[in-house]
Amino acid sequence: RILVGSESRVELSSLPSCLAINFAMPIFTGGGRYRALESWCVVPAKRVMLEMAALWVLQELLRRTCPRLQALRALLPGWCQSTTATSELEDPRQGSSWRPLKTNAAEEQFTLGLKSPTSVQGYDSIHENEEVLPPLLKSPGIERETSFTRLISPEVEREMSSDRSFCIGNFGTGKEARSGDQKLVLVMVGLPARGKSYITRHVMRYLSFEGFGARVFNAGDYRRQLLGSGQDAAFFDPNNGAAQLARTQVAFTALDGLLSWLGKTESSHVGIFDATNSTRARRRAVLDHCAAFPGVRVAFLESICTDVDVLRRNYAMKLQNADYTGWDEDAAKKDFLNRIEKYEQEYETVEEDENEGKVSFIKILNCGEKTVQRRCQGFLLSKVAGHLLNMHIEHRVVYLTRHGQSYDNAKEKLGGDSELTKLGMTYATRLWDYMRKQLGWPVLSVCNEDEGADGCGEAWVSESCPRGEGWLLLTSQLCRSRMTARPILEDSHFVTQSGMRRTHTALLNEIAAGVFDGYTVEDIRREAPDEHSARAKDKLRYRYPKGESYLDVAQRVKAVAMEIEREKRPTLVIAHQAVLRTMLAFFQGVSLEDMPRLEIPLHTVLRLTTGPHGCTVEKVPLMDPVPHAPNAQMAPSISNKLAGVAVDPPVHGCGAEMTDAKALGA
């Protein structure tokens, strides 16, 4: 249908007779309810046939490459079946408003059009009179119920790992290089005990969470494996030619292993060469060695440490490695300091004129106090460089906890936004008491009644959160999460004096169950066995119909995890099982494949202590374990009674505190 004037015509005088087959198309004037058929125009058959051919080719390409189209065709048969519809097309000459067009005598004219809508009162009334609609639009598939019901059509194929790139972006595929075919080699540079191993663990944890294939190749481990452990400082003397040759051979054996892994492993992206590489000559040799492998980019990552306290702690950690097993403590310390002096004799920092001025490097001073970057463009390297800007070695504590028990928890339902039971509200109160103790505030029950709340507020004794620095409270925007935080927020004196900053963000909401929201696992197993088995096979990448997968959750939770990574203040996160699994995997360096199996029990606080030597997790149960309903098919009152959970009236009011997610960085 073409909105043109009544005098418009399409003439075909310049086309050869073999291409003069035309289609009559209606021309309307006006719009809305006042559209009326004005005349007909002639469209060359050549153009129509070319467009039909292009549409057919496009349909075939989509059908063969996109599994989603197969599911759509199964739901809507007849929508794209033009072969059956063409036989039902009506002759436009049957309409009262049709009139023939003047054409050349040599031209044989064929008409294809719609019945004139002038037989009805208005354009909108077309929808009331099905006989006016062309058969192409009268497919029975339109009248079919397309929304998900309790019964899932077996014809619908789940789109799983065959189309991961559309589902998960940067997460979890483990196959795309995401930067063309180029792989990245990070070459560590620095004296012993300068934090190189800490930086490599920090980078590895981030890359693993992002779904990149990364691996560390440590020259010291290769040395102990090939030559044995226990070498003294004389082995690292630059004037010891035999020992220097052996150390060089060991280092390049490790480098060969790294390059072989990058070249032969499909899911490899970043290899980290952990060695001192403390001279220009050694770095030049590394560049030349890597140049023989196409598609490999080299960047140097140098760690410089001048903080005496940090060095003292690093020296103490170094004395515990395999080189000093069985040594006297004083003798081991003296030998290690002597080894560092040997390295300092020939140590040369990375300069801009190396590699003919094309060297890429990142220099980190005192584990994040200062960072210098040069020529760090590119997808992989820029990600690493950006993440290293957030690195620090301050000890900090992160508290992760699920919300208290909700009514949907008691019924073992997925999703929902139900309120807390009395058991859940009891946990919220105990969580409030626990956080007061952790931050150095006494429990209100031990306060002197004469002192009141203000007197209790003066007892600030925590070293982990000194007065003035404050702490963070992060919750999701779901009702059960905000209700768990309510006792803390209602203690206004504690909130003000402790310097708490709170954020409610949808980034921490539970994984979206889509059409299965409100179902139990037994419901899904009974009514959608294919979906149940698909999720059991690949829980990480399985996406609920119209919902999310664990990889989708990881992608949105990453922003919050990065904010917590930058923080030095204590942080309490009240969220949900899938979200907290993602958080725990990020801080512990757990692979994405293992993330969905992490245990996050109800009414338990996970106390994460992070520092320069890793992350430790302590589980602190504040209440007895919550029993599960034995049969999700039972009525709620019966199943709750058998499970030992009282059927309580709902605690109304989720709280009005709703802050924007952009306040997260405050």
Buried (B, 14 or more C-beta within 10 A) or exposed (E): EEEBEEEEEBEBEEBEEEBBBBBBBBBBBEEEEEBEBBBBBBBBBBEBEEEEEEEEEEBEEEBEEBBBBBBBBBBBEBBBBBEEBEEEBBEBEEBEBBEEBEBEEEBEBEBBBBBBBEBBEEBEEBEEEEEBBEBBEBBEBEEEEEEBEEEBEEEBEBBBEEEBEEBBBBBBBBEBBBBEEBBBBBBBBBBBBBBBBBBBBBBBBBBBBBBBBBBBBBBBBBBBEEBEEEBBBEBBBBEBEEBBEBBEEBBBBBBEBBBEBBEEBEEBBBBBBBBBBBBBEBBEBBBEBBEEBEEBBBBBBBBBBEBEEBBEBBBEEBBEBEBBEEBEEEEBBEBBEBBBEBBEEBBEEBEEEBBEEEBBBBBBBBBBBEEEBBBBEBBBBEBBBEBBEBBBBEEBBBBBBBBBBBBBBBBBBBBBBBBBBBBBBBBBBBBBBBBBEBBBBBEBEEBEEEEEEEEBBEBBEBEBBEEEEBBBBBBBBBBBBBBBBBBBBEBEBBBEBBBBBBBBBEBBBBBBBBBBBBBBBEBBBEBBEEBBEBBEEBBBBBBBBEBBBBBBBBBBBBEBBBBBBEBEBBBBBBBBBBBBBBBBBBBBBBEBBEBBEBEBEBBBBBBBBBBBBBBEBEEEEBBEEBEBBEBBEBEBEEBBBEBEBEBBEEBEEBBEBEBEBEEBEE
